Amino acid sequence: MKWDDCLIDGVPQLKCLEIVFANTLQVITGLAGLALFIMLIIGGIKYLTSGGDPKASESAKNTMTYALLGIILMGLAYLIFNILQNFTGVNFLKFDIPE
């Protein structure tokens, strides 16, 4: 659906929320993925520059672990929604306001 499809005489209707929600979800998902990737890189740099210090090394490992867990959880959430869609026929990833 395009933005022009939800306008009536130039006035946004309730159906425009579908587009706003979809765009917001897409931006948030992209930013979360980017943030997790940056956390992974920062953890790697911290690990490389720890110089054998056990505390700094452990902190870097924790940063990388949490970043990887976040990436895995995002992937699992997407996978679970797709599995539920296949079993139920309901598309959980598409926000739709009934008319």
Secondary structure, DSSP 8 states (H G I E B T S, - for coil): --GGGGEETTEE-TTHHHHHHHHHHHHHHHHHHHHHHHHHHHHHHHHHTSTT-HHHHHHHHHHHHHHHHHHHHHHHHHHHHHHHHHHH---TTS-----
